[in-house]
Amino acid sequence: MKVAIVGCGWAGIAAAVRLADAGHDITVFEMAPQPGGRARSVAGADAARPYDNGQHILIGAYRDSLALMRRLGVDPDAVLQRLPLALPYPGEPGLRLPPGPPLLAFARGVLAHRGWPLNARLGLLAAAGGWLARGFRCDPGLSVATLCAGLPAVVKRDLVEPLCVAALNTPAPQASARVFLRVLKDALFSGAGSADLLLPRRPLSELLAGPAAVWLGERLRLGHRVQALEAGWRVDGEGFDAVVLACTSVEAVRLTAGIAPAWSATAGGLGFEPIITVYLHSPGSALPSPMLALRDGPDAPAQFVFDHGQLGGAPGRFAFVVSGAAPWVARGGCAEAVLARALRELNWATPPVIDKLLTEKRATFACTPGLVRPPARIAPGLWAAGDYIDGPYPATLEGAVRAGQAAAQGVAAEADGGAGSGAGTGAGAKGAASGSPTKTP
Ligand SMILES: Cc1cc2nc3c(=O)[nH]c(=O)nc-3n(C[C@H](O)[C@H](O)[C@H](O)COP(=O)(O)OP(=O)(O)OC[C@H]3O[C@@H](n4cnc5c(N)ncnc54)[C@H](O)[C@@H]3O)c2cc1C
């Protein structure tokens, strides 16, 4: 089949590779001058040291993303620094998971965390045991704050809130407990190494987008923003047997408004959360570890800081991540506030200065309780892929990759007469061909 893929982020790349490997003739349209979407590098004054469009963290549980990197000739062990999960705060060792079977590692890590009183450690273990006993499932209408209301305050402050905002990019009172539990299940309780942090040692575009562009060659049309999609299927007037919309949800809403209004309306109902990344520069400085957790507050933005010098990147470059950044987008002054807290709380060899501020206003969809996400299948021959498609995960690289693979599998199954029956890879391949919305189960 001749298949058009609109968008060359991680979802589009995953769909393209799966379809091409199955022998289909693919064309990938990408409106930007480079592939990668939100997970791309951003040029700086020094061409050899681009910035990441926001610091990204992968974890050991990202199996499909890691396999896709390998498929494109990227060695994850070379481009990612694998570290056992640890959440050190400035001057505090924080929670650290030792190696070993996940359940045991979690219990040992929590019990060994001397920064928390014993009753807090036991309270967390009891709550985790309850989640495990219930199969990490809960009422879809529950928020993370409500789910964790009974936990000791230090556990909420030092573990639940930073993990929630890091994984779901949505503050605990507004975040979906169901999705949070699924992330915990897959990260903390799904096999050795799943919870490991995988921190990029190379610029973000080198992880997947750059190698994908080389692999795609002339099948990738950069700088082409798809303007119109007509049933049949025609992409800007060019005929295709099937189309995968792997663009942002906002663009998918526009392109499907006249073809599949119900699907378009569901996708259009998503809200968004921003992320701000503030890069500070301080030659000669180093953090005690490549990543530190920070306690954010009304005047102290950022939940994490990363030392790029320790990650094979630009020495003296520090990335402060402000997730759930809506209040800072509204009030401004985020970079100055980050600099002020950095001076207060961290030790510097030379005075840090603001290097770069990157604001992604639509970094992720707002992952709220009871959220209805659009299904992967829009209409026969028309599929959607992206981190926002109905599925168990929040907006992540792994969610995007799985959605891309599911859409590709759906296209191929339809061609074989299976009408999408083979597309259930866990990233939201469920849904109705009519374009009617499917509720998150
Ligand atoms: C600052 C920041 C930090 C993040 N941190 C993490 C993290 O630590 N870990 C993690 O797992 N995830 C993280 N994410 C989320 C992750 O980046 C996304 O989930 C993922 O990149 C989404 O991929 P995608 O392919 O679904 O969408 P996108 O990356 O948005 O790709 C869509 C592509 O479609 C193109 N496009 C749009 N419209 C058209 C059109 N009409 N024609 C042609 N092309 C079009 C766009 O240019 C874009 O390239 C972060 C995101 C941000 C912004």
The ligand as an SDF file (V2000), in Angstrom:
LIG
                    3D

 53 58  0  0  0  0  0  0  0  0999 V2000
    9.6480   20.0770   27.4630 C   0  0  0  0  0  0  0  0  0  0  0  0
    9.2070   18.6590   27.3390 C   0  0  0  0  0  0  0  0  0  0  0  0
    9.7230   17.6940   28.1730 C   0  0  0  0  0  0  0  0  0  0  0  0
    9.3160   16.3580   28.0540 C   0  0  0  0  0  0  0  0  0  0  0  0
    9.8780   15.4140   28.8410 N   0  0  0  0  0  0  0  0  0  0  0  0
    9.6050   14.1130   28.6290 C   0  0  0  0  0  0  0  0  0  0  0  0
   10.2900   13.1090   29.3390 C   0  0  0  0  0  0  0  0  0  0  0  0
   11.1440   13.3820   30.1840 O   0  0  0  0  0  0  0  0  0  0  0  0
    9.9990   11.7990   29.0680 N   0  0  0  0  0  0  0  0  0  0  0  0
    9.0540   11.4490   28.1400 C   0  0  0  0  0  0  0  0  0  0  0  0
    8.8440   10.2450   27.9200 O   0  0  0  0  0  0  0  0  0  0  0  0
    8.3700   12.3960   27.4450 N   0  0  0  0  0  0  0  0  0  0  0  0
    8.6220   13.7040   27.6700 C   0  0  0  0  0  0  0  0  0  0  0  0
    7.9650   14.6660   26.9550 N   0  0  0  0  0  0  0  0  0  0  0  0
    6.8640   14.2470   26.0530 C   0  0  0  0  0  0  0  0  0  0  0  0
    7.3850   13.7670   24.7040 C   0  0  0  0  0  0  0  0  0  0  0  0
    8.2600   14.7090   24.1320 O   0  0  0  0  0  0  0  0  0  0  0  0
    6.1850   13.5820   23.7890 C   0  0  0  0  0  0  0  0  0  0  0  0
    5.2610   12.7070   24.4080 O   0  0  0  0  0  0  0  0  0  0  0  0
    6.5510   12.9970   22.4290 C   0  0  0  0  0  0  0  0  0  0  0  0
    7.6540   13.6370   21.8640 O   0  0  0  0  0  0  0  0  0  0  0  0
    5.3350   13.1210   21.5210 C   0  0  0  0  0  0  0  0  0  0  0  0
    5.6290   12.5960   20.2490 O   0  0  0  0  0  0  0  0  0  0  0  0
    4.5280   12.6390   19.1060 P   0  0  0  0  0  0  0  0  0  0  0  0
    5.1500   12.0230   17.9180 O   0  0  0  0  0  0  0  0  0  0  0  0
    3.2620   12.0740   19.6370 O   0  0  0  0  0  0  0  0  0  0  0  0
    4.2090   14.1860   18.8600 O   0  0  0  0  0  0  0  0  0  0  0  0
    5.1850   15.4170   18.3610 P   0  0  0  0  0  0  0  0  0  0  0  0
    6.5360   15.2330   18.9210 O   0  0  0  0  0  0  0  0  0  0  0  0
    4.4400   16.6320   18.7310 O   0  0  0  0  0  0  0  0  0  0  0  0
    5.2390   15.2090   16.7990 O   0  0  0  0  0  0  0  0  0  0  0  0
    4.2660   15.7090   15.9220 C   0  0  0  0  0  0  0  0  0  0  0  0
    4.9690   16.1510   14.6350 C   0  0  0  0  0  0  0  0  0  0  0  0
    3.9990   16.4990   13.6620 O   0  0  0  0  0  0  0  0  0  0  0  0
    4.4330   17.6420   12.9550 C   0  0  0  0  0  0  0  0  0  0  0  0
    3.2470   18.2580   12.3700 N   0  0  0  0  0  0  0  0  0  0  0  0
    2.2260   18.8790   13.0110 C   0  0  0  0  0  0  0  0  0  0  0  0
    1.3060   19.2670   12.1240 N   0  0  0  0  0  0  0  0  0  0  0  0
    1.7270   18.8990   10.8980 C   0  0  0  0  0  0  0  0  0  0  0  0
    1.1770   19.0260    9.5880 C   0  0  0  0  0  0  0  0  0  0  0  0
    0.0030   19.6000    9.3660 N   0  0  0  0  0  0  0  0  0  0  0  0
    1.9010   18.5450    8.5450 N   0  0  0  0  0  0  0  0  0  0  0  0
    3.1100   17.9460    8.7490 C   0  0  0  0  0  0  0  0  0  0  0  0
    3.6660   17.8070    9.9860 N   0  0  0  0  0  0  0  0  0  0  0  0
    2.9680   18.2560   11.0470 C   0  0  0  0  0  0  0  0  0  0  0  0
    5.1130   18.4680   14.0430 C   0  0  0  0  0  0  0  0  0  0  0  0
    5.9870   19.4330   13.4860 O   0  0  0  0  0  0  0  0  0  0  0  0
    5.8390   17.3830   14.8320 C   0  0  0  0  0  0  0  0  0  0  0  0
    7.1190   17.1390   14.3420 O   0  0  0  0  0  0  0  0  0  0  0  0
    8.3340   16.0060   27.0860 C   0  0  0  0  0  0  0  0  0  0  0  0
    7.8000   16.9810   26.2410 C   0  0  0  0  0  0  0  0  0  0  0  0
    8.2260   18.2880   26.3540 C   0  0  0  0  0  0  0  0  0  0  0  0
    7.6510   19.3100   25.4390 C   0  0  0  0  0  0  0  0  0  0  0  0
  1  2  1  0
  2  3  1  0
  2 52  2  0
  3  4  2  0
  4  5  1  0
  4 50  1  0
  5  6  2  0
  6  7  1  0
  6 13  1  0
  7  8  2  0
  7  9  1  0
  9 10  1  0
 10 11  2  0
 10 12  1  0
 12 13  2  0
 13 14  1  0
 14 15  1  0
 14 50  1  0
 15 16  1  0
 16 17  1  0
 16 18  1  0
 18 19  1  0
 18 20  1  0
 20 21  1  0
 20 22  1  0
 22 23  1  0
 23 24  1  0
 24 25  2  0
 24 26  1  0
 24 27  1  0
 27 28  1  0
 28 29  2  0
 28 30  1  0
 28 31  1  0
 31 32  1  0
 32 33  1  0
 33 34  1  0
 33 48  1  0
 34 35  1  0
 35 36  1  0
 35 46  1  0
 36 37  1  0
 36 45  1  0
 37 38  2  0
 38 39  1  0
 39 40  1  0
 39 45  2  0
 40 41  1  0
 40 42  2  0
 42 43  1  0
 43 44  2  0
 44 45  1  0
 46 47  1  0
 46 48  1  0
 48 49  1  0
 50 51  2  0
 51 52  1  0
 52 53  1  0
M  END
$$$$
